Amino acid sequence: MNGAHDLGGMHGFGPVVADGGSHVRYATWEYRTHALLRVALQGGLFNVDEFRHAIERLNPAEYLASSYYERWQKSIERLLVEKGVVTSETVSARMALLRDQPNATLPEPPPTVMPGAGRVVLGVPTMAPLRAEPGFREGDAVRARNEHRTGHTRLPRYVRGRRGVIHRVLGVHVFPDTHAHGRGEQAQPLYSVRFEASELWSESAEAAAAVYVDLWESYLEPILAG
């Protein structure tokens, strides 16, 4: 889907600010947020593509004003409410209690596990068995389809309609566009596609630079010789 989260190639957001390589120090709540996501994924409450799509569904102003782990928190809360694990009223009541009593003890959680949410967990391979030969081979000329899907997709806007070359065939992987919406894994071949920077950004591109993007087969169409 198009949105504020898909910033590649967009103008108006200023330069990327680097920290000079200094070590990043995370707050305790950020570690807890990371742990909460792992527990939710491993418990089958939702899958990683649903999680990413929930981040994409944040209001653009809210997305841009939030830090990395604040987006994680909001995504997890949205999904847990949508899945019926908690209610928004329960979350609001708990937040109010902790504002008044920061050291309040946690209530005993209900034994809620939702099976069948998907096998993809952070750090777990997404590869699936090969059922048919990939449609492209290394060196094939391709074009990223110029599609603007309303749901979750891993096809970034800045490569849509642009020409590239298959650099590597990466096997068959779970298709996030269906996995994020409860339509199953529907695995398909995944490719590393090389795009010349000049193809993406014309005269603004750095000389002799290229970008490699991992794209699923249905994102691509062949460029026929002649």
LUMTOR-719738 format. One record per residue (C-alpha): y, z, x; residue number from 0. Coordinates in Angstrom, 2 decimals. Each point is the difference from the previous one (the first is absolute). Last residue first. Layout:
<pts>
[pt [Y; Z; X]; NUM] ...
</pts>
This chain:
<pts>
[pt [-6.54; -29.52; 13.46]; 225] [pt [-2.15; 3.06; 0.65]; 224] [pt [-0.46; 2.31; -2.99]; 223] [pt [1.79; 3.34; -0.04]; 222] [pt [-2.45; 2.41; -1.57]; 221] [pt [1.01; 2.72; -2.49]; 220] [pt [0.19; 3.72; 0.69]; 219] [pt [0.42; 3.23; -1.96]; 218] [pt [-3.44; -0.44; -1.55]; 217] [pt [-1.53; 0.30; 3.46]; 216] [pt [1.42; 3.44; 0.79]; 215] [pt [2.83; 0.33; 2.53]; 214] [pt [0.40; 1.96; 3.25]; 213] [pt [3.38; -0.97; 1.49]; 212] [pt [0.66; -1.03; 3.61]; 211] [pt [3.65; -0.68; 0.89]; 210] [pt [1.16; -2.42; 2.69]; 209] [pt [2.77; -0.17; 2.60]; 208] [pt [0.80; -3.04; 2.19]; 207] [pt [3.77; 0.52; -0.42]; 206] [pt [1.07; 2.91; -2.23]; 205] [pt [0.61; -1.18; -3.53]; 204] [pt [3.44; -0.35; -1.61]; 203] [pt [-0.16; -3.81; 0.26]; 202] [pt [-2.96; -0.17; -2.45]; 201] [pt [-1.08; 3.45; -1.26]; 200] [pt [-3.64; -0.42; -1.05]; 199] [pt [-0.88; -3.36; 1.53]; 198] [pt [2.05; 0.84; 3.11]; 197] [pt [-2.03; 3.19; 0.39]; 196] [pt [-3.16; -2.07; 0.24]; 195] [pt [-2.56; 1.34; -2.44]; 194] [pt [-3.48; 0.97; 1.21]; 193] [pt [-2.51; 0.95; -2.69]; 192] [pt [-2.58; 2.75; 0.46]; 191] [pt [-2.50; -0.70; -2.75]; 190] [pt [-1.82; 1.89; -2.75]; 189] [pt [-2.91; -1.40; -1.99]; 188] [pt [-0.55; 1.38; -3.53]; 187] [pt [-1.01; 3.27; -1.65]; 186] [pt [0.29; 0.34; -3.79]; 185] [pt [0.47; 3.78; 0.42]; 184] [pt [0.14; 0.85; -3.69]; 183] [pt [2.52; -0.66; -2.77]; 182] [pt [1.46; 3.51; -0.08]; 181] [pt [3.53; -1.13; 0.82]; 180] [pt [0.35; 0.77; 3.71]; 179] [pt [-3.42; -1.49; 0.78]; 178] [pt [0.98; -3.33; -1.56]; 177] [pt [2.93; -0.85; 2.30]; 176] [pt [-1.54; 2.04; 2.83]; 175] [pt [-2.92; -2.40; 0.58]; 174] [pt [-2.75; 1.91; 1.83]; 173] [pt [-0.83; -1.79; 3.25]; 172] [pt [-2.06; -2.91; 1.29]; 171] [pt [0.13; -0.87; 3.70]; 170] [pt [3.01; -0.09; 2.31]; 169] [pt [0.22; -3.75; 0.66]; 168] [pt [2.52; -0.40; 2.79]; 167] [pt [3.14; -2.02; 0.78]; 166] [pt [0.20; -2.11; -3.16]; 165] [pt [3.20; -2.00; 0.37]; 164] [pt [3.26; 0.40; -1.90]; 163] [pt [2.32; -1.71; -2.47]; 162] [pt [2.38; 1.91; -2.23]; 161] [pt [0.06; -0.01; -3.82]; 160] [pt [-0.20; 3.77; -0.13]; 159] [pt [0.31; 1.49; 3.51]; 158] [pt [3.14; 2.09; -0.59]; 157] [pt [-1.18; 1.23; -3.37]; 156] [pt [-2.95; 1.98; 1.33]; 155] [pt [-3.49; -0.74; -1.36]; 154] [pt [-1.70; 3.42; -0.16]; 153] [pt [0.17; 0.03; -3.79]; 152] [pt [0.37; 2.60; -2.74]; 151] [pt [1.02; -1.23; -3.43]; 150] [pt [2.72; -2.34; -1.29]; 149] [pt [-1.01; -2.83; 2.31]; 148] [pt [2.57; -2.27; 1.59]; 147] [pt [-1.93; -2.96; 1.34]; 146] [pt [1.13; -2.47; 2.66]; 145] [pt [-3.46; -0.44; 1.49]; 144] [pt [-0.19; 0.50; 3.75]; 143] [pt [-0.50; -3.39; 1.61]; 142] [pt [-2.91; -0.92; 2.21]; 141] [pt [-0.83; -1.96; 3.15]; 140] [pt [-3.54; 0.66; 1.20]; 139] [pt [-0.32; 1.18; 3.62]; 138] [pt [-2.64; 2.63; -0.68]; 137] [pt [-1.97; -0.89; -3.12]; 136] [pt [0.83; 0.06; -3.69]; 135] [pt [-2.03; 0.19; -3.22]; 134] [pt [-2.10; 2.91; 1.22]; 133] [pt [-3.75; -0.56; -0.51]; 132] [pt [-1.43; 1.73; -3.04]; 131] [pt [-1.39; 3.45; -0.86]; 130] [pt [1.09; 1.85; 3.16]; 129] [pt [-0.55; 3.72; -0.60]; 128] [pt [3.10; 2.22; -0.31]; 127] [pt [2.47; 1.37; 2.53]; 126] [pt [2.53; 2.65; -1.06]; 125] [pt [-0.67; 2.30; 2.95]; 124] [pt [0.79; 3.70; -0.56]; 123] [pt [3.10; 1.38; 1.75]; 122] [pt [1.75; 0.97; -3.22]; 121] [pt [-2.51; -0.27; -2.84]; 120] [pt [-1.31; -3.17; -1.65]; 119] [pt [-3.08; 0.73; -2.12]; 118] [pt [1.59; -0.50; -3.37]; 117] [pt [1.07; 2.10; -2.99]; 116] [pt [-3.60; 0.18; -1.27]; 115] [pt [-0.24; 3.72; -0.48]; 114] [pt [2.86; 2.23; -1.21]; 113] [pt [-0.35; 3.52; 1.30]; 112] [pt [1.59; 3.00; -1.69]; 111] [pt [-1.36; 3.53; 0.61]; 110] [pt [3.21; 1.71; -1.23]; 109] [pt [2.20; 1.57; 2.70]; 108] [pt [0.23; 3.83; 0.27]; 107] [pt [3.70; 0.86; -0.10]; 106] [pt [1.99; 0.06; 3.24]; 105] [pt [1.69; 3.23; 1.01]; 104] [pt [3.75; 0.41; -0.30]; 103] [pt [1.78; 0.22; 3.36]; 102] [pt [2.99; -2.18; -0.93]; 101] [pt [0.63; 2.03; -3.19]; 100] [pt [3.06; -1.35; -1.86]; 99] [pt [-0.16; -3.55; 1.38]; 98] [pt [-3.78; 0.27; 0.01]; 97] [pt [-0.07; 0.77; -3.72]; 96] [pt [2.27; -2.94; -0.84]; 95] [pt [-2.19; -2.34; 2.04]; 94] [pt [-3.11; 1.26; -1.81]; 93] [pt [1.60; -0.51; -3.40]; 92] [pt [1.07; -3.54; 0.89]; 91] [pt [-3.51; -0.87; 1.25]; 90] [pt [-1.64; 1.43; -3.10]; 89] [pt [2.43; -1.87; -2.27]; 88] [pt [-0.72; -3.25; 1.85]; 87] [pt [-3.65; 0.52; -0.85]; 86] [pt [-2.86; 0.35; 2.46]; 85] [pt [-3.27; -1.87; 0.65]; 84] [pt [0.71; -2.39; -2.88]; 83] [pt [-0.23; -3.14; 2.12]; 82] [pt [3.65; -0.88; -0.67]; 81] [pt [1.09; 3.52; 0.97]; 80] [pt [-2.02; -0.04; 3.22]; 79] [pt [1.30; -3.51; 0.72]; 78] [pt [3.66; 0.91; -0.42]; 77] [pt [-0.36; 3.15; 2.13]; 76] [pt [-1.73; -1.90; 2.81]; 75] [pt [2.69; -2.71; 0.02]; 74] [pt [2.82; 2.54; -0.01]; 73] [pt [-1.52; 1.89; 2.92]; 72] [pt [-0.67; -3.16; 2.02]; 71] [pt [3.57; -1.18; -0.56]; 70] [pt [1.24; 3.40; 1.23]; 69] [pt [-2.29; -0.54; 2.99]; 68] [pt [1.89; -3.08; 1.17]; 67] [pt [3.47; 1.30; -0.88]; 66] [pt [1.64; -0.73; -3.33]; 65] [pt [3.42; -1.58; -0.63]; 64] [pt [-1.33; -3.57; 0.17]; 63] [pt [-2.83; 0.72; -2.44]; 62] [pt [2.24; 1.91; -2.43]; 61] [pt [2.51; -2.86; -0.08]; 60] [pt [-2.81; -2.52; -0.47]; 59] [pt [-1.68; 2.05; -2.82]; 58] [pt [-3.50; 0.80; 1.21]; 57] [pt [-2.65; -2.50; -1.08]; 56] [pt [-0.70; -1.12; 3.56]; 55] [pt [-1.09; 3.54; 0.85]; 54] [pt [-2.43; -0.08; -2.94]; 53] [pt [-1.31; -3.33; 1.29]; 52] [pt [-0.84; 1.56; 3.36]; 51] [pt [-1.95; 2.82; -1.68]; 50] [pt [-1.87; -2.42; -2.28]; 49] [pt [-0.93; -1.93; 3.15]; 48] [pt [-1.22; 3.19; 1.68]; 47] [pt [-2.33; 0.93; -2.84]; 46] [pt [0.35; 2.63; -2.72]; 45] [pt [-1.51; 3.38; -0.93]; 44] [pt [-3.17; -0.83; 1.95]; 43] [pt [-0.18; 3.39; 1.71]; 42] [pt [0.32; -1.68; 3.41]; 41] [pt [3.22; -1.65; -1.11]; 40] [pt [1.49; 3.17; -1.50]; 39] [pt [-1.00; 2.13; 3.00]; 38] [pt [1.46; -2.54; 2.41]; 37] [pt [3.26; -0.17; -1.94]; 36] [pt [0.29; 3.79; -0.10]; 35] [pt [-0.51; 0.21; 3.78]; 34] [pt [2.87; -2.42; 0.63]; 33] [pt [2.21; 1.95; -2.40]; 32] [pt [-0.94; 3.25; 1.73]; 31] [pt [0.97; -1.42; 3.39]; 30] [pt [3.33; -1.08; -1.52]; 29] [pt [0.53; 3.44; -1.55]; 28] [pt [-0.37; 1.61; 3.44]; 27] [pt [2.79; -2.12; 1.44]; 26] [pt [-0.76; -2.79; 2.43]; 25] [pt [1.31; -0.26; 3.54]; 24] [pt [0.27; -3.53; 1.38]; 23] [pt [-0.38; -0.25; 3.76]; 22] [pt [2.80; -1.93; 1.69]; 21] [pt [-0.57; -3.72; 0.56]; 20] [pt [3.66; -0.97; -0.06]; 19] [pt [0.43; 1.00; -3.65]; 18] [pt [0.36; -3.57; -1.23]; 17] [pt [2.48; -0.97; -2.73]; 16] [pt [-0.89; -3.33; -1.62]; 15] [pt [3.23; -1.88; -0.52]; 14] [pt [1.89; -0.19; -3.30]; 13] [pt [-1.40; -0.19; -3.54]; 12] [pt [1.96; -3.08; -1.11]; 11] [pt [-2.50; -2.77; 0.60]; 10] [pt [-3.64; -0.34; -1.00]; 9] [pt [-2.53; -1.50; 2.41]; 8] [pt [-2.64; 2.65; -0.64]; 7] [pt [1.36; 2.59; -2.45]; 6] [pt [-2.81; 0.08; -2.56]; 5] [pt [0.41; 3.63; -1.19]; 4] [pt [3.21; -0.87; -1.89]; 3] [pt [-1.99; -2.16; -2.38]; 2] [pt [-1.96; -3.16; -0.62]; 1] [pt [-3.58; 0.47; -1.10]; 0] 
</pts>
